[in-house]
Amino acid sequence: MNTQEKVKTFINKNLTLNRLLIVIMSLVTLYLLMLTEGFWIYAFGKLQSILMPFIIGFGIAYILHPITKYFEKFGIKRQIVVPLTLIVFVALVVLLISSILPKLITDMMTIINSSVDGIQQLLKYYTDFQQGKPEPWVTNLVNEGVKILEGLIKSVPTIPTFASQFVGQLINFLTTALFSLVIGLYLIFDYEDVTRKVLNCAYKVSPKVANSLIVVNRAVLQYLQTLIVIMTITFVEYTILYSLVGHNYALVLGVMAAFALLIPYIGPITVQVLAVLTSLMLPVPRIIALAIGLFILSNLDNYVISPFVYSKRDKIDPVSSLFVFFASSVMFGFIGILLSMPIYFSLRAIYALKKNNWELESKVEA
C-alpha cells in the first residue's frame, strides 16, 4: 500500500460526520469569541474585581493557616492565635509599605545608577588593557547597556510619584484590603470546614478532581515551606558575603538575592550581575574576592543546599520548569512569573497522580 492509499484509508476510517461537525462548531465558537472580544475582556475585568478580595482572602488564610495549626499544638486556642497573627501580618505589611519599601526602592535606584558607573568602569579597564581606543562594537555594546539601565531607572517611579499614585487609588486599595482581611479572617476560623465542603463538591464532580486538589495542596505547601527555608539561608549567606567584601549595599543585595528566588533562573543571576557591577568602584582585590565568593555560593546553593532542603520528590527538572516559567510569563505577565513554580509543582503533582491511576499514595487531610 503506497502513501496515497494509506492517507485515503486513514481519512475514510477516522473522518466521520460527527467529528467534522465538532471541528466546525469549535471553529465557529472561536470566531464568535474573537468578534466579541471586547465584551469578554470587559466581563473578565468585572469578574476579576469581584473575585479579587476572595482570592486575596483565601491566599491570606492559606498562608496563615499552618501558623495557627502550629500554635494549636501547644494548646493555644484559635480564637487567640488568629487575631494576633492577623495583627502581626497587617503590621508587617504596613511597615513594608510605609518605611521599608520606599527605602528599598531608593536603594535599588542607587544600585542601578552605580551599575551604569560600573559598566563605564569596565570600559575603562578594557581601554587601559588595549592601550588605545576600544573597538566600535565594544563602545556600542557599552552604550546599549547604559541605555537599558537608564531606561530601567526612568521606568521605576520616584517616591513622590509612587506616593501620589498610591493616594489616588487609596480608597479602592483600602476597600479591597478590608474585605480581603475580613474574608481571610472567616476562612481561617472555618478553614477545615471550607476545604471539606470544596472537596465534597469536587468529589461530586469527579473523584479525580478531588484527588487533584489534594495533591496540588500538598505540592504547593511543600514548595512554600522549602522556599521560605532557602530564602532565609540565601539572605544570610549573601549578606555576609557582601559585608565581608565591604559592599555599600550588602543588606539590600541580600534581601534582593532572597526575593530573587521567586523569579526562577533569571532572578538570582540578575542580582549577582548587579552586585558585581556596583562593586567595580571597590579595590580590585575586593572585586576578585566577590567574584570568587559568588562562584562558591552559587555552586554551594545548587549542589549542596538545594538538594539537601528539597526532597527527592521536589527535585526540579530544568527543561519542563523553564517551559512553565516562560509560558506563565507570556500568559500572565509578572504575576505569572511569580506563580510559575507553584504552577510547575501543581502540574507535576497532577501528572504523577494520573500515572498512579488517579489514586492517592496516602489518605491525608487537604
BALOBA-1460 file (C-alpha; in Angstrom, 3 decimals):
// residues 366
<rec num="1" residu="m" x="0.000" y="0.000" z="0.000"/>
<rec num="2" residu="n" x="1.514" y="3.306" z="-1.100"/>
<rec num="3" residu="t" x="1.396" y="6.584" z="0.828"/>
<rec num="4" residu="q" x="-1.623" y="7.947" z="-1.059"/>
<rec num="5" residu="e" x="-3.668" y="4.859" z="-0.284"/>
<rec num="6" residu="k" x="-2.616" y="4.990" z="3.396"/>
<rec num="7" residu="v" x="-3.766" y="8.613" z="3.665"/>
<rec num="8" residu="k" x="-7.058" y="7.780" z="1.931"/>
<rec num="9" residu="t" x="-7.649" y="4.816" z="4.255"/>
<rec num="10" residu="f" x="-6.859" y="6.925" z="7.335"/>
<rec num="11" residu="i" x="-9.312" y="9.658" z="6.251"/>
<rec num="12" residu="n" x="-12.085" y="7.175" z="5.466"/>
<rec num="13" residu="k" x="-11.559" y="5.467" z="8.819"/>
<rec num="14" residu="n" x="-11.246" y="8.499" z="11.108"/>
<rec num="15" residu="l" x="-13.007" y="11.413" z="9.391"/>
<rec num="16" residu="t" x="-16.651" y="10.882" z="10.351"/>
<rec num="17" residu="l" x="-19.544" y="13.328" z="10.079"/>
<rec num="18" residu="n" x="-19.765" y="13.732" z="13.858"/>
<rec num="19" residu="r" x="-16.102" y="14.653" z="14.177"/>
<rec num="20" residu="l" x="-16.355" y="17.051" z="11.265"/>
<rec num="21" residu="l" x="-19.337" y="18.779" z="12.907"/>
<rec num="22" residu="i" x="-17.411" y="19.088" z="16.185"/>
<rec num="23" residu="v" x="-14.489" y="20.736" z="14.374"/>
<rec num="24" residu="i" x="-16.808" y="23.145" z="12.520"/>
<rec num="25" residu="m" x="-18.678" y="24.082" z="15.717"/>
<rec num="26" residu="s" x="-15.380" y="24.663" z="17.523"/>
<rec num="27" residu="l" x="-14.163" y="26.974" z="14.754"/>
<rec num="28" residu="v" x="-17.484" y="28.870" z="14.728"/>
<rec num="29" residu="t" x="-17.312" y="29.279" z="18.518"/>
<rec num="30" residu="l" x="-13.737" y="30.546" z="18.287"/>
<rec num="31" residu="y" x="-14.732" y="33.016" z="15.566"/>
<rec num="32" residu="l" x="-17.653" y="34.340" z="17.649"/>
<rec num="33" residu="l" x="-15.363" y="34.748" z="20.656"/>
<rec num="34" residu="m" x="-12.949" y="36.770" z="18.508"/>
<rec num="35" residu="l" x="-15.793" y="39.002" z="17.287"/>
<rec num="36" residu="t" x="-16.993" y="39.667" z="20.855"/>
<rec num="37" residu="e" x="-13.500" y="40.010" z="22.314"/>
<rec num="38" residu="g" x="-14.218" y="43.455" z="23.807"/>
<rec num="39" residu="f" x="-17.235" y="42.218" z="25.739"/>
<rec num="40" residu="w" x="-15.391" y="39.228" z="27.188"/>
<rec num="41" residu="i" x="-12.429" y="41.391" z="28.246"/>
<rec num="42" residu="y" x="-14.852" y="43.794" z="29.972"/>
<rec num="43" residu="a" x="-16.700" y="40.902" z="31.645"/>
<rec num="44" residu="f" x="-13.435" y="39.317" z="32.749"/>
<rec num="45" residu="g" x="-12.287" y="42.621" z="34.279"/>
<rec num="46" residu="k" x="-15.526" y="42.978" z="36.253"/>
<rec num="47" residu="l" x="-15.376" y="39.351" z="37.383"/>
<rec num="48" residu="q" x="-11.762" y="39.854" z="38.441"/>
<rec num="49" residu="s" x="-12.717" y="42.913" z="40.528"/>
<rec num="50" residu="i" x="-15.481" y="40.944" z="42.256"/>
<rec num="51" residu="l" x="-13.390" y="37.852" z="42.958"/>
<rec num="52" residu="m" x="-10.132" y="39.608" z="43.895"/>
<rec num="53" residu="p" x="-10.983" y="40.118" z="47.627"/>
<rec num="54" residu="f" x="-11.970" y="36.448" z="47.881"/>
<rec num="55" residu="i" x="-8.773" y="35.315" z="46.144"/>
<rec num="56" residu="i" x="-6.589" y="37.518" z="48.360"/>
<rec num="57" residu="g" x="-8.546" y="36.474" z="51.456"/>
<rec num="58" residu="f" x="-8.090" y="32.803" z="50.627"/>
<rec num="59" residu="g" x="-4.391" y="33.448" z="49.995"/>
<rec num="60" residu="i" x="-4.055" y="35.053" z="53.438"/>
<rec num="61" residu="a" x="-5.884" y="32.130" z="55.060"/>
<rec num="62" residu="y" x="-3.834" y="29.595" z="53.088"/>
<rec num="63" residu="i" x="-0.536" y="31.148" z="54.219"/>
<rec num="64" residu="l" x="-1.509" y="31.790" z="57.854"/>
<rec num="65" residu="h" x="-3.377" y="28.520" z="58.472"/>
<rec num="66" residu="p" x="-0.184" y="26.464" z="59.091"/>
<rec num="67" residu="i" x="0.873" y="29.057" z="61.692"/>
<rec num="68" residu="t" x="-2.406" y="28.701" z="63.585"/>
<rec num="69" residu="k" x="-2.148" y="24.901" z="63.413"/>
<rec num="70" residu="y" x="1.385" y="25.097" z="64.830"/>
<rec num="71" residu="f" x="0.322" y="27.127" z="67.883"/>
<rec num="72" residu="e" x="-2.707" y="24.908" z="68.434"/>
<rec num="73" residu="k" x="-0.287" y="22.055" z="69.124"/>
<rec num="74" residu="f" x="0.701" y="23.927" z="72.291"/>
<rec num="75" residu="g" x="-2.905" y="24.302" z="73.423"/>
<rec num="76" residu="i" x="-3.338" y="27.927" z="72.291"/>
<rec num="77" residu="k" x="-6.881" y="28.438" z="71.025"/>
<rec num="78" residu="r" x="-7.536" y="29.600" z="67.501"/>
<rec num="79" residu="q" x="-9.650" y="32.491" z="68.819"/>
<rec num="80" residu="i" x="-6.428" y="33.918" z="70.281"/>
<rec num="81" residu="v" x="-3.947" y="32.889" z="67.597"/>
<rec num="82" residu="v" x="-5.918" y="34.128" z="64.569"/>
<rec num="83" residu="p" x="-6.418" y="37.774" z="65.678"/>
<rec num="84" residu="l" x="-2.820" y="38.045" z="66.904"/>
<rec num="85" residu="t" x="-1.490" y="36.509" z="63.678"/>
<rec num="86" residu="l" x="-3.582" y="38.871" z="61.546"/>
<rec num="87" residu="i" x="-2.457" y="41.889" z="63.598"/>
<rec num="88" residu="v" x="1.200" y="40.922" z="63.146"/>
<rec num="89" residu="f" x="0.607" y="40.257" z="59.431"/>
<rec num="90" residu="v" x="-1.078" y="43.655" z="58.888"/>
<rec num="91" residu="a" x="1.634" y="45.410" z="60.925"/>
<rec num="92" residu="l" x="4.354" y="43.835" z="58.785"/>
<rec num="93" residu="v" x="2.563" y="44.831" z="55.566"/>
<rec num="94" residu="v" x="2.105" y="48.424" z="56.802"/>
<rec num="95" residu="l" x="5.760" y="48.553" z="57.876"/>
<rec num="96" residu="l" x="6.830" y="47.228" z="54.482"/>
<rec num="97" residu="i" x="4.749" y="49.788" z="52.557"/>
<rec num="98" residu="s" x="5.433" y="52.790" z="54.793"/>
<rec num="99" residu="s" x="9.138" y="52.524" z="55.555"/>
<rec num="100" residu="i" x="10.996" y="49.536" z="54.138"/>
<rec num="101" residu="l" x="9.626" y="49.629" z="50.578"/>
<rec num="102" residu="p" x="10.375" y="53.344" z="49.883"/>
<rec num="103" residu="k" x="13.928" y="52.943" z="51.205"/>
<rec num="104" residu="l" x="14.357" y="49.748" z="49.219"/>
<rec num="105" residu="i" x="13.178" y="51.487" z="46.021"/>
<rec num="106" residu="t" x="15.593" y="54.376" z="46.650"/>
<rec num="107" residu="d" x="18.487" y="51.984" z="47.298"/>
<rec num="108" residu="m" x="17.629" y="49.966" z="44.190"/>
<rec num="109" residu="m" x="17.680" y="53.155" z="42.115"/>
<rec num="110" residu="t" x="21.104" y="53.951" z="43.569"/>
<rec num="111" residu="i" x="22.291" y="50.429" z="42.790"/>
<rec num="112" residu="i" x="21.157" y="50.761" z="39.159"/>
<rec num="113" residu="n" x="22.921" y="54.130" z="38.914"/>
<rec num="114" residu="s" x="26.045" y="52.502" z="40.331"/>
<rec num="115" residu="s" x="25.691" y="49.768" z="37.713"/>
<rec num="116" residu="v" x="25.950" y="52.450" z="34.999"/>
<rec num="117" residu="d" x="29.188" y="53.640" z="36.612"/>
<rec num="118" residu="g" x="30.312" y="50.017" z="36.801"/>
<rec num="119" residu="i" x="29.790" y="49.467" z="33.066"/>
<rec num="120" residu="q" x="31.762" y="52.620" z="32.303"/>
<rec num="121" residu="q" x="34.495" y="51.406" z="34.667"/>
<rec num="122" residu="l" x="34.601" y="48.111" z="32.753"/>
<rec num="123" residu="l" x="35.093" y="50.076" z="29.537"/>
<rec num="124" residu="k" x="37.949" y="51.976" z="31.181"/>
<rec num="125" residu="y" x="39.610" y="48.716" z="32.273"/>
<rec num="126" residu="y" x="39.267" y="47.366" z="28.730"/>
<rec num="127" residu="t" x="40.668" y="50.563" z="27.196"/>
<rec num="128" residu="d" x="43.678" y="50.508" z="29.530"/>
<rec num="129" residu="f" x="44.250" y="46.839" z="28.719"/>
<rec num="130" residu="q" x="44.121" y="47.516" z="24.964"/>
<rec num="131" residu="q" x="46.306" y="50.618" z="25.401"/>
<rec num="132" residu="g" x="44.223" y="52.533" z="22.927"/>
<rec num="133" residu="k" x="40.740" y="53.332" z="21.706"/>
<rec num="134" residu="p" x="38.301" y="50.392" z="22.050"/>
<rec num="135" residu="e" x="36.726" y="48.782" z="19.013"/>
<rec num="136" residu="p" x="33.420" y="50.290" z="17.814"/>
<rec num="137" residu="w" x="31.452" y="47.145" z="18.700"/>
<rec num="138" residu="v" x="32.655" y="47.360" z="22.316"/>
<rec num="139" residu="t" x="31.628" y="51.013" z="22.560"/>
<rec num="140" residu="n" x="28.231" y="50.238" z="21.012"/>
<rec num="141" residu="l" x="27.725" y="47.346" z="23.433"/>
<rec num="142" residu="v" x="28.528" y="49.558" z="26.420"/>
<rec num="143" residu="n" x="26.237" y="52.322" z="25.151"/>
<rec num="144" residu="e" x="23.374" y="49.848" z="24.724"/>
<rec num="145" residu="g" x="23.906" y="48.544" z="28.252"/>
<rec num="146" residu="v" x="23.856" y="52.077" z="29.649"/>
<rec num="147" residu="k" x="20.676" y="52.877" z="27.679"/>
<rec num="148" residu="i" x="18.936" y="49.791" z="29.075"/>
<rec num="149" residu="l" x="19.830" y="50.705" z="32.655"/>
<rec num="150" residu="e" x="18.845" y="54.349" z="32.162"/>
<rec num="151" residu="g" x="15.524" y="53.216" z="30.695"/>
<rec num="152" residu="l" x="15.038" y="50.996" z="33.741"/>
<rec num="153" residu="i" x="15.688" y="53.976" z="36.000"/>
<rec num="154" residu="k" x="13.080" y="56.061" z="34.165"/>
<rec num="155" residu="s" x="10.526" y="53.241" z="34.298"/>
<rec num="156" residu="v" x="10.727" y="52.981" z="38.098"/>
<rec num="157" residu="p" x="8.559" y="55.697" z="39.692"/>
<rec num="158" residu="t" x="10.145" y="58.063" z="42.174"/>
<rec num="159" residu="i" x="8.878" y="58.040" z="45.747"/>
<rec num="160" residu="p" x="6.677" y="61.184" z="45.331"/>
<rec num="161" residu="t" x="5.175" y="59.753" z="42.131"/>
<rec num="162" residu="f" x="4.658" y="56.402" z="43.796"/>
<rec num="163" residu="a" x="3.009" y="58.114" z="46.774"/>
<rec num="164" residu="s" x="0.708" y="60.197" z="44.572"/>
<rec num="165" residu="q" x="-0.337" y="57.131" z="42.594"/>
<rec num="166" residu="f" x="-0.949" y="55.292" z="45.838"/>
<rec num="167" residu="v" x="-3.045" y="58.126" z="47.291"/>
<rec num="168" residu="g" x="-5.041" y="58.343" z="44.072"/>
<rec num="169" residu="q" x="-6.078" y="54.701" z="44.421"/>
<rec num="170" residu="l" x="-6.205" y="54.702" z="48.218"/>
<rec num="171" residu="i" x="-9.970" y="54.207" z="48.572"/>
<rec num="172" residu="n" x="-10.045" y="51.259" z="46.175"/>
<rec num="173" residu="f" x="-6.979" y="49.763" z="47.847"/>
<rec num="174" residu="l" x="-8.378" y="50.114" z="51.375"/>
<rec num="175" residu="t" x="-11.751" y="48.675" z="50.346"/>
<rec num="176" residu="t" x="-10.160" y="45.623" z="48.744"/>
<rec num="177" residu="a" x="-7.744" y="45.206" z="51.664"/>
<rec num="178" residu="l" x="-10.533" y="45.456" z="54.265"/>
<rec num="179" residu="f" x="-12.770" y="42.938" z="52.502"/>
<rec num="180" residu="s" x="-9.791" y="40.625" z="51.956"/>
<rec num="181" residu="l" x="-8.853" y="40.708" z="55.644"/>
<rec num="182" residu="v" x="-12.436" y="40.039" z="56.739"/>
<rec num="183" residu="i" x="-12.767" y="37.154" z="54.267"/>
<rec num="184" residu="g" x="-9.364" y="35.825" z="55.319"/>
<rec num="185" residu="l" x="-10.409" y="36.015" z="58.982"/>
<rec num="186" residu="y" x="-13.559" y="33.954" z="58.381"/>
<rec num="187" residu="l" x="-11.684" y="31.467" z="56.215"/>
<rec num="188" residu="i" x="-9.008" y="30.878" z="58.862"/>
<rec num="189" residu="f" x="-11.637" y="30.188" z="61.537"/>
<rec num="190" residu="d" x="-13.573" y="27.831" z="59.243"/>
<rec num="191" residu="y" x="-10.638" y="26.616" z="57.135"/>
<rec num="192" residu="e" x="-11.218" y="22.901" z="57.689"/>
<rec num="193" residu="d" x="-14.960" y="23.244" z="57.097"/>
<rec num="194" residu="v" x="-14.447" y="25.284" z="53.897"/>
<rec num="195" residu="t" x="-11.866" y="22.879" z="52.466"/>
<rec num="196" residu="r" x="-14.095" y="19.928" z="53.377"/>
<rec num="197" residu="k" x="-17.032" y="21.459" z="51.507"/>
<rec num="198" residu="v" x="-14.836" y="22.205" z="48.498"/>
<rec num="199" residu="l" x="-13.599" y="18.606" z="48.459"/>
<rec num="200" residu="n" x="-17.147" y="17.282" z="48.785"/>
<rec num="201" residu="c" x="-18.209" y="19.371" z="45.779"/>
<rec num="202" residu="a" x="-15.151" y="18.157" z="43.882"/>
<rec num="203" residu="y" x="-15.990" y="14.528" z="44.710"/>
<rec num="204" residu="k" x="-19.490" y="15.069" z="43.344"/>
<rec num="205" residu="v" x="-17.969" y="16.282" z="40.083"/>
<rec num="206" residu="s" x="-15.367" y="13.513" z="39.965"/>
<rec num="207" residu="p" x="-13.033" y="11.742" z="42.425"/>
<rec num="208" residu="k" x="-10.219" y="12.643" z="40.033"/>
<rec num="209" residu="v" x="-10.899" y="16.360" z="40.578"/>
<rec num="210" residu="a" x="-10.904" y="15.942" z="44.368"/>
<rec num="211" residu="n" x="-7.681" y="13.937" z="44.375"/>
<rec num="212" residu="s" x="-6.111" y="16.535" z="42.079"/>
<rec num="213" residu="l" x="-6.951" y="19.297" z="44.577"/>
<rec num="214" residu="i" x="-5.409" y="17.264" z="47.399"/>
<rec num="215" residu="v" x="-2.101" y="16.608" z="45.611"/>
<rec num="216" residu="v" x="-1.896" y="20.235" z="44.411"/>
<rec num="217" residu="n" x="-2.380" y="21.411" z="48.001"/>
<rec num="218" residu="r" x="0.397" y="19.103" z="49.196"/>
<rec num="219" residu="a" x="2.774" y="20.166" z="46.431"/>
<rec num="220" residu="v" x="2.256" y="23.918" z="46.887"/>
<rec num="221" residu="l" x="2.552" y="23.738" z="50.694"/>
<rec num="222" residu="q" x="5.752" y="21.715" z="50.429"/>
<rec num="223" residu="y" x="7.164" y="24.190" z="47.906"/>
<rec num="224" residu="l" x="6.307" y="27.233" z="50.062"/>
<rec num="225" residu="q" x="7.839" y="25.680" z="53.178"/>
<rec num="226" residu="t" x="11.011" y="24.804" z="51.294"/>
<rec num="227" residu="l" x="11.145" y="28.231" z="49.631"/>
<rec num="228" residu="i" x="10.991" y="30.042" z="52.980"/>
<rec num="229" residu="v" x="13.904" y="27.971" z="54.305"/>
<rec num="230" residu="i" x="16.036" y="28.555" z="51.197"/>
<rec num="231" residu="m" x="15.216" y="32.292" z="51.110"/>
<rec num="232" residu="t" x="16.351" y="32.628" z="54.732"/>
<rec num="233" residu="i" x="19.596" y="30.765" z="54.046"/>
<rec num="234" residu="t" x="20.213" y="32.816" z="50.885"/>
<rec num="235" residu="f" x="19.637" y="36.126" z="52.694"/>
<rec num="236" residu="v" x="22.097" y="35.211" z="55.459"/>
<rec num="237" residu="e" x="24.896" y="33.847" z="53.269"/>
<rec num="238" residu="y" x="24.824" y="36.588" z="50.618"/>
<rec num="239" residu="t" x="24.501" y="39.410" z="53.166"/>
<rec num="240" residu="i" x="27.566" y="38.039" z="54.961"/>
<rec num="241" residu="l" x="29.495" y="37.775" z="51.677"/>
<rec num="242" residu="y" x="28.678" y="41.333" z="50.570"/>
<rec num="243" residu="s" x="29.510" y="42.654" z="54.049"/>
<rec num="244" residu="l" x="32.879" y="40.877" z="54.115"/>
<rec num="245" residu="v" x="33.969" y="42.460" z="50.816"/>
<rec num="246" residu="g" x="32.800" y="45.876" z="52.038"/>
<rec num="247" residu="h" x="29.928" y="46.371" z="49.597"/>
<rec num="248" residu="n" x="27.953" y="49.545" z="50.322"/>
<rec num="249" residu="y" x="24.597" y="47.828" z="49.707"/>
<rec num="250" residu="a" x="25.214" y="44.497" z="51.416"/>
<rec num="251" residu="l" x="21.866" y="44.348" z="53.233"/>
<rec num="252" residu="v" x="19.797" y="45.465" z="50.228"/>
<rec num="253" residu="l" x="21.538" y="42.988" z="47.918"/>
<rec num="254" residu="g" x="20.988" y="40.241" z="50.493"/>
<rec num="255" residu="v" x="17.251" y="40.990" z="50.523"/>
<rec num="256" residu="m" x="17.200" y="41.126" z="46.715"/>
<rec num="257" residu="a" x="19.058" y="37.793" z="46.500"/>
<rec num="258" residu="a" x="16.445" y="36.160" z="48.746"/>
<rec num="259" residu="f" x="13.410" y="37.539" z="46.899"/>
<rec num="260" residu="a" x="15.060" y="36.868" z="43.519"/>
<rec num="261" residu="l" x="14.358" y="33.185" z="44.181"/>
<rec num="262" residu="l" x="10.707" y="33.968" z="43.400"/>
<rec num="263" residu="i" x="11.816" y="34.529" z="39.788"/>
<rec num="264" residu="p" x="13.415" y="31.223" z="38.723"/>
<rec num="265" residu="y" x="16.789" y="31.233" z="36.965"/>
<rec num="266" residu="i" x="16.704" y="34.892" z="35.856"/>
<rec num="267" residu="g" x="16.282" y="36.478" z="39.302"/>
<rec num="268" residu="p" x="19.423" y="35.195" z="41.074"/>
<rec num="269" residu="i" x="21.652" y="35.814" z="38.039"/>
<rec num="270" residu="t" x="20.344" y="39.382" z="37.666"/>
<rec num="271" residu="v" x="21.081" y="40.207" z="41.311"/>
<rec num="272" residu="q" x="24.587" y="38.760" z="41.051"/>
<rec num="273" residu="v" x="25.292" y="40.839" z="37.933"/>
<rec num="274" residu="l" x="24.074" y="43.963" z="39.754"/>
<rec num="275" residu="a" x="26.283" y="43.083" z="42.721"/>
<rec num="276" residu="v" x="29.368" y="42.794" z="40.512"/>
<rec num="277" residu="l" x="28.627" y="45.970" z="38.543"/>
<rec num="278" residu="t" x="28.082" y="48.024" z="41.704"/>
<rec num="279" residu="s" x="31.318" y="46.689" z="43.207"/>
<rec num="280" residu="l" x="33.570" y="47.855" z="40.370"/>
<rec num="281" residu="m" x="34.359" y="51.077" z="42.232"/>
<rec num="282" residu="l" x="35.905" y="48.997" z="45.037"/>
<rec num="283" residu="p" x="39.596" y="47.987" z="45.061"/>
<rec num="284" residu="v" x="40.439" y="45.223" z="42.592"/>
<rec num="285" residu="p" x="41.276" y="42.577" z="45.263"/>
<rec num="286" residu="r" x="37.787" y="43.016" z="46.749"/>
<rec num="287" residu="i" x="36.177" y="42.649" z="43.315"/>
<rec num="288" residu="i" x="38.095" y="39.410" z="42.755"/>
<rec num="289" residu="a" x="37.118" y="38.179" z="46.233"/>
<rec num="290" residu="l" x="33.457" y="38.967" z="45.483"/>
<rec num="291" residu="a" x="33.564" y="37.111" z="42.158"/>
<rec num="292" residu="i" x="35.137" y="34.053" z="43.816"/>
<rec num="293" residu="g" x="32.612" y="34.218" z="46.664"/>
<rec num="294" residu="l" x="29.658" y="34.401" z="44.262"/>
<rec num="295" residu="f" x="31.021" y="31.425" z="42.319"/>
<rec num="296" residu="i" x="31.418" y="29.374" z="45.510"/>
<rec num="297" residu="l" x="27.997" y="30.305" z="46.908"/>
<rec num="298" residu="s" x="26.251" y="29.604" z="43.590"/>
<rec num="299" residu="n" x="27.689" y="26.094" z="43.461"/>
<rec num="300" residu="l" x="27.030" y="25.608" z="47.176"/>
<rec num="301" residu="d" x="23.377" y="26.566" z="46.664"/>
<rec num="302" residu="n" x="22.909" y="24.421" z="43.559"/>
<rec num="303" residu="y" x="24.734" y="21.249" z="44.620"/>
<rec num="304" residu="v" x="24.590" y="21.204" z="48.438"/>
<rec num="305" residu="i" x="21.879" y="23.387" z="49.992"/>
<rec num="306" residu="s" x="19.071" y="22.961" z="47.436"/>
<rec num="307" residu="p" x="19.389" y="19.139" z="47.175"/>
<rec num="308" residu="f" x="19.575" y="18.957" z="50.982"/>
<rec num="309" residu="v" x="16.490" y="21.135" z="51.561"/>
<rec num="310" residu="y" x="14.423" y="19.869" z="48.633"/>
<rec num="311" residu="s" x="13.197" y="16.313" z="48.925"/>
<rec num="312" residu="k" x="13.667" y="13.888" z="46.026"/>
<rec num="313" residu="r" x="10.015" y="14.394" z="45.124"/>
<rec num="314" residu="d" x="10.555" y="18.167" z="44.843"/>
<rec num="315" residu="k" x="13.571" y="17.905" z="42.543"/>
<rec num="316" residu="i" x="13.121" y="20.375" z="39.686"/>
<rec num="317" residu="d" x="13.504" y="19.355" z="36.052"/>
<rec num="318" residu="p" x="15.160" y="22.322" z="34.261"/>
<rec num="319" residu="v" x="13.520" y="21.878" z="30.834"/>
<rec num="320" residu="s" x="9.913" y="21.460" z="31.983"/>
<rec num="321" residu="s" x="10.226" y="24.157" z="34.669"/>
<rec num="322" residu="l" x="11.652" y="26.607" z="32.110"/>
<rec num="323" residu="f" x="8.750" y="25.841" z="29.776"/>
<rec num="324" residu="v" x="6.224" y="26.547" z="32.560"/>
<rec num="325" residu="f" x="8.161" y="29.689" z="33.511"/>
<rec num="326" residu="f" x="8.081" y="31.195" z="30.016"/>
<rec num="327" residu="a" x="4.503" y="30.070" z="29.334"/>
<rec num="328" residu="s" x="3.296" y="31.637" z="32.606"/>
<rec num="329" residu="s" x="5.182" y="34.867" z="31.929"/>
<rec num="330" residu="v" x="3.675" y="35.159" z="28.434"/>
<rec num="331" residu="m" x="0.100" y="34.451" z="29.572"/>
<rec num="332" residu="f" x="0.005" y="36.272" z="32.919"/>
<rec num="333" residu="g" x="2.942" y="38.701" z="32.880"/>
<rec num="334" residu="f" x="4.877" y="39.372" z="36.085"/>
<rec num="335" residu="i" x="2.251" y="37.615" z="38.239"/>
<rec num="336" residu="g" x="2.728" y="34.564" z="36.036"/>
<rec num="337" residu="i" x="6.470" y="34.678" z="36.700"/>
<rec num="338" residu="l" x="5.866" y="34.646" z="40.465"/>
<rec num="339" residu="l" x="3.343" y="31.805" z="40.156"/>
<rec num="340" residu="s" x="5.381" y="29.745" z="37.686"/>
<rec num="341" residu="m" x="6.958" y="27.425" z="40.266"/>
<rec num="342" residu="p" x="3.702" y="26.695" z="42.165"/>
<rec num="343" residu="i" x="2.092" y="26.013" z="38.769"/>
<rec num="344" residu="y" x="5.014" y="23.738" z="37.848"/>
<rec num="345" residu="f" x="4.746" y="21.701" z="41.061"/>
<rec num="346" residu="s" x="0.944" y="21.554" z="40.729"/>
<rec num="347" residu="l" x="1.082" y="20.239" z="37.151"/>
<rec num="348" residu="r" x="3.754" y="17.725" z="38.089"/>
<rec num="349" residu="a" x="1.704" y="16.516" z="41.055"/>
<rec num="350" residu="i" x="-1.372" y="16.048" z="38.839"/>
<rec num="351" residu="y" x="0.715" y="14.195" z="36.241"/>
<rec num="352" residu="a" x="2.095" y="11.866" z="38.942"/>
<rec num="353" residu="l" x="-1.456" y="11.304" z="40.190"/>
<rec num="354" residu="k" x="-2.582" y="10.381" z="36.671"/>
<rec num="355" residu="k" x="0.302" y="7.906" z="36.359"/>
<rec num="356" residu="n" x="-0.878" y="6.375" z="39.647"/>
<rec num="357" residu="n" x="-4.333" y="5.805" z="38.095"/>
<rec num="358" residu="w" x="-5.743" y="8.843" z="39.942"/>
<rec num="359" residu="e" x="-5.228" y="7.130" z="43.309"/>
<rec num="360" residu="l" x="-3.661" y="8.967" z="46.258"/>
<rec num="361" residu="e" x="-0.498" y="7.483" z="47.718"/>
<rec num="362" residu="s" x="-1.813" y="8.096" z="51.239"/>
<rec num="363" residu="k" x="-5.029" y="9.478" z="52.650"/>
<rec num="364" residu="v" x="-4.246" y="12.791" z="54.310"/>
<rec num="365" residu="e" x="-6.358" y="15.801" z="55.063"/>
<rec num="366" residu="a" x="-6.161" y="18.539" z="52.466"/>
